[in-house]
Amino acid sequence: MEGLNPEILKEICILKMPFGKYEGTVLADLPVSYLEWFNRNGMPKGKLGMQLATIYEIKINGLMELLIPIRASLR
């Protein structure tokens, strides 16, 4: 994922969804179906939208292993 800011990966492993059905769920733990809904209907504006789009791309491309060392370092 060339050009991806490592800080974004850290944020999606820490930050929680601020609203909706999965309010309080860490962004990296959101189900793909929920992220697909946002992808079809429009991501939120601003940084949250970028973070959701990032985790969506990670999940649909089978790249969750990228987050394993980040999550381990946060424990």
N, C-alpha and C positions, 0 to 999 in steps of 0.2 A: 504494500500500500504506500507507494512512493508519494512523498510530500505530506504525509499525514502527521499532524502534530501529536507527539506522544502524550501531551497534556490532555488532549481530547479523550484518548483511550482511558487515562486515569479517571477523568471526570465521569465517563459513562459507567465506570465500575463503582463509583461512590454516590453520585447524585440519584435522587429518587424522583419518580414521576410526580409532578405537583398537582395533578388533577385527573379526573376521569375514573374509569372502571379499575385501573391499576394504580391509583394514587398510593404513594408510599412504597412502590416497588422500585428497586434499583433498576436504572435504565437498561443495564446489561442483562437483566433477568426478565425483561418484558417478552411476552410470547410473540413469535413471528406473526401470528394472525393479527395481533393488535398493531404491529408495525406495518403490516400489509394494508390494513385499513387506512392508516395515516398516509401511506404512500399513494393509495388510490384517491383519497379525499383531500389531500393537502397536509403537509407537515405544518406544525405551528411555526409562526414567524420567529426570527431571531435565533439565538444560540441553542435553545431547546430543540428547535426544528433541525438544526445542523447535527446536534448530538443524536437525535432519533434517526435521522437519515444515515448517520455513520453506523450505528448499531444494526440498523436494517441491512445495510450492505454487508457488514461483517457476518450476520446470521445467514443471509441468503446465499452467500458465497462460501459457507462452511469454514469460516476463519475464526471461530470462537477460541481456538487454541492460542491466538495472539493475546488474549486477555488473561490466560492462566498465570503467567509470571507477574503480571500487574496486580491481579487479585491476591496472589500469594504475598506480595510485598505489602499489601494494605492490611493484612491480618495482624 
